[in-house]
Amino acid sequence: MWKSAFWKDAFERAVRTLAQVLGALVVAAGSGLLDTDWIALFSAAGMAGLLSVLTSLASEVKSPDGTASMIHAEPEPEPAPAAGAIPG
């Protein structure tokens, strides 16, 4: 949680979540550009972004590998060279 990579991941996820929720709410409202209650929409999208950051923080407790993901991925082993391959 104290690494910059964690916060970059968390910020990216929060911005994506905020944009997705805002887009969904604008489409669901079905109103025009001037008729939309932008304060309410940004409030709801901002709450989703905040919840995304909190989820990232919770993921650090579950999987302390330095990322904002709850999935702890083991590094993939390098594939073995093919039989008869010339090392290079």
Buried (B, 14 or more C-beta within 10 A) or exposed (E): EEEEEBBEBBBEBBEEBBEBBBEBBBEEEEEEEEEBEEEEBBEBBBEBBEEBBEBBEEBBEEBEEBBBBEEEEEEEEEEEEEEEEEEE
